[in-house]
Amino acid sequence: MSAFLLRILAFLFVLGTPATLWAQEQTCSGKNLVTALQASDPKALAVIRNKAAQTENGEGLLWKIERDGVAPSFLFGTMHVTDPRVLELPAPVSEALDHADRLVIETTDALSQDRMMAVLAARPDLMMFTDATTLTALLSPEDKKTVENGLQARGITLASVNKMKPWMLAAMLASSPCELARQAKGAVVLDATLAAKASAANKEVLGLETGVEQLDAMAKLPMNFHVRSLVDTLALGDGINDVNETMIALYGKGEIALLWPLLEHEMPEISGEGYAQFEQVMITARNRVMAERAQPILSKGGTFMAVGALHLPGKEGVVQLLRDAGFSVSVVH
């Protein structure tokens, strides 16, 4: 799934918390779940890899987009984190961006803190309960204990976030302490790094979505799904470091399609109806929007398009949707 929304919200939430909470040095010792599974259950890993292999366009981060009569464009799958391993662009990616006339990303609203704050100020209902609802009222006694303990481990009290929408809070907690600490010190995610590089070279930077569209899509998912996601995230505890480490490792190898079946194996609860709805709203539906809005820009040629890597694979992924629209799309890296 696209993590960009979660990283944007994590950064905005940090702005409203004591800086010392996240600005201090953090040590994240997450393990690669693929490596661990290879050692503990290689047969299970083989099944997972076979499932991933059946996903169309499941491997590769950089794709060449061609159409007769115009210069080629490129599609790059990003991971929305500040980890130095992710920010170090492979040579083919740097070269493609350097030669492009323009950069297209998911949303340019996220590039400006002031712009995102204005978006949230205009729609406070996206992040806070604006009626009598509280987070506590949505939790069962057992879940309330899980949430309180999980928040306490992070130096946060339930009372201080009781009016916050659960998906907003889960977004912050989905990031590792290391990621939050880097962002608190001013580090920016890969997408913003690409935009800064393009702007420095006087290239046009365009967005495919607005910040409101991204946030509103998440907010429209059922409240019980958001509550369950928050509880599951907190119950995972330090395991979130394993998830983040695994995502970075898979991203580095371009093994994008492997992530989902791996997580389904490690966390069977994510294969439920609520998560299927999440995938439909946050990935599939947005894939169509991105592909449709990108077509007139790509038709000019010379475009470097960068979106979350999980938007690329599958029958309804951006790669296939662009092919269906008449573009030739082939993997480069």
N, C-alpha and C positions, 0 to 999 in steps of 0.2 A: 504494500500500500504506500501511497505517497506519505512521507514523514514530514514534508515541508510545513504543513499546517501545524503539526505538533511542535516543531522547532520554533516557529514564529511565536506561538502562544507561550512556550516555555520562556522565551526571551522577554516577552512583555510581562509575564508574571514576575520574573526576577526583578524587573524594574520597580515592582511594588513591594518587594520584600527587603529585609536588611541586607545590604550588600555583603556584609561579612559572612552571611550564611553560605553563599556560593562562591565568593571571590577567593576564599582560602584554597590552598593547594589541595587537590584531591588525588587519591590513588585508586584507580579502577583496575581490578585484576580479573576481568571477565575472561571466560574460557570460550574457545571456539567449539560450538556444539557439534560441528561436522567432525572435527578431529576426535572429540570425545566419543562420538557414536561409532566412528571407524574402529576405535579400540574396544568398545564395549559390545557392539552389536553390528558387525559389518554387513550381515544379511539385511537388516532393517535399513541400513544406509543404501544398500544396493536397490531396494524397493523404492526408496525415496528418490534416488537418482533416475530410476527408470520412469517414475511419474513425472519428474521435471523434464526429462528428455522428450516427453510427449507434448510439451507446451511449445506452440509455434513461436519462433523468434525469441527463444528463452535464454540465449547466450549472446553477449555482446553489449558494449556500452556506446560505441560510436558507429553510426550508420550513415551511408552516403545516399542522398536523395537526388535523383536525376529526372529531368524532363527535357525533351528536345527543344533546342533553341535558347536555352538559358544556362548560365553557369551552375554547377552542382551546389547543392546545399548539404548541410549535415544535421543529424539528429543525435543528441548526446543525452544519455541517461545519467541523472545526478543522484547524489545521496545528500540529504539536507542536514549536514552536520559540519562541525568545525575541526574534526579530527585531521591532523596534519597528513596522515596517510591518504585521506580522501582529497584534500586540497592540492596535493602534488599531481598535476595533470600529466598524463602520458604524452609523449611527443606528438603523436598523430592528432590528439585532441587540441593541443596548443596551436599546432600548425593550421588546423581547420578553422579555429577561431581567429587566428591572425589574418587569414586570407578572406574572411567573411566580411560582407558589407554591413551586416547588422546582426544583433543578437536578439533572440526571442526566448523569454522565460515564462514560467507559469503566471506570475503576477509581479508587476513593478511596484505595487503598493507596499510590499514587504521590504523594499529597499530603503524606505524612509520610515524611521521611527515615528516622526510627527504625523505622517500620512496614515499609518496604522492606528495610532492613538486617536486620530480624528475619526477613522472608521468606527472604532469601538465606542467613541464618545457619542456618535450619532446613533449607534445601535447597542445600547447598554445591555439589552436583553440577550445579546449573543454570548455574554460572558457572566452575567449575574442574574439571579432571580429578582425580578422587579415587582413581584407580588409577595404574598405572605409565605410562599414556599421556602423551605430551608433544606439543606443537604441532609441534616439529621433526620428530618421527617421522612425522607425517602429510603432510609436505611433500616434493615431489620436489626434487632439487638446484636446478633452475631456479626453482621456486616459492620455495624457501627464500631464494635470492638476492633475489628480488623483495620478499619480506616483510622481510628484513633491511634492504634499502636504503630501503624505504618507512617502516619504523619509525624508522630512523636519521634520516631527514629530519624526523621529528617528535620527536626527542630521546629515543627509547625503544629499548632493546636487546631483542633476541629472548629472551635469557636471562631477563630480568625478567618476561616474560609467557608463558614456555614452558609453564606449567601452566594457563593460561587457555583456556577454550573459544573456538574461533575465532569463533563468532557473537557472543560477548561483546566480543571485541576489535574485530571489524568494526563493531559497534554504535557504539563510541566513535569510530572513524575515519570513520564515515558522516557525522558532523557536521563542519561547517566550523570552522577555528580560531576564527573570530569567535564562533560559537555556543558553543563550549566555553569561550572566555574570558568571555563574558557569564554563563554558568551558574556558572563558578568564582567570579564576583563576587556571586552570589546571585540573578541574574535567573531567573524562572520561566517555563515555557512557557504558551501560551495557555490550555490547559485548567485549569491551576492558577490562572491569573489570574481566570478565570471563577468558579472555586470560591471564591476569596478574596472576590470581589465579592458572591457569593451569601451566603456566611457572614456578611459584614459587615452584610447586610440581614436577617439572621436567617432565611434560607431554608434548608430541608432540602437537603442534598447527598447524593445516592445514587450508587452505582456499579453497573455492569452485569456486571462481571467482577472476579475477584480478581487480585492480582499474580501469584500462582502459576499461574493459568490462562493468563495472557498469556505468562509466561516459559516454562512447560512446553510450550506449543504450539510456540514457536520451537525449543526444545531437542530436540523430537522429529523435526525435519526431518533428513534424511540427513547424516551427517558430511561426506561428500564435497561436498555442496552448501555447507555452511558454510565449508569450506576454500577452495572455489573463490570464494565470495563475498568472503572475506578477501583473497585474492590479487588479485582483480579490483578491489577497493576501493583497495588500495595501488598497483596498477598505474595506476589512474586519476590518482593524484597530485593536482595542483592542480585537475584537472578536476572534483573534487567540489564546488568553489566554483561552477562553471557549473551543475551539477545543482541545487544548493541555490538559486541565484539564479533559475533557471528555474522551480522549484517555487513560490517566493514570488511571482513575477510571474504565473504561471497562477492561483495561489490568489487573488491580489488581484482578478483578473478573473472568478473563479468558473468558469474553464474546466477543470474537474476531469478530464473524460474525455480531454482532449488530452494529459495527461501520459504515459500508458502508451504509446500509439502513437508519441509523440515519442521517448521513451527507447528503444523498440524500434528506431527508425530510427537513432538516434545510437549505440546500443550493442546490436547484433544478438544478442549473447550472452545477453541477459536473456530471450530468447524460448524458451529451451531447456526441457527437461522439468523440470529442478530448479526453475526459476522458476515454472513452471506449478503445481508442487506447493506452492511457497511461497504463491502466490496462493490456492490452494484452502484451505490450512491457516490462513493468517494473515488472509485477507480473507473469503472466501466462508463458511467454517465459522463464523467469529466474527460475521459479519453475521447469521446465523440465530440465534445465541445472543443477540446484542444485541436483535434485533427481538422475539424471544420473551419475554425478560425485561422488556423495556420496555412491553409491551402492558398489563399490569395497572396500571402507573403512569400511562401515557398515558390510560387509561380514566377516570382521576380528573379529567382536564383540568388546565389551568393549569401544565403542565410544560414546562421548557426542557431539551431533550436535546442534548448536545454530544458528538459522536464524530468521529474522524478523517475528513476529507472524502472519502477514497478508499473509505470504507465506504458512501457514499451512492449512486453510480451503478450502472447495470447491471440486468439481469433479476433478479439475486439480490442487489441492493443493498438497503440498509435502507429506502430510500424505497419501492421496489416491494414489499418484504416487508410493510411496514406497510399498504400498499394491499390486498394480498392478505388481510390480517387484518381488513379491513373499515373501515379509517380512510380518510378523504379527505385526500390529501396534495398540496399545491400550492406551487409555488415563489413566494417572496416577494422575495428579493434574490439 
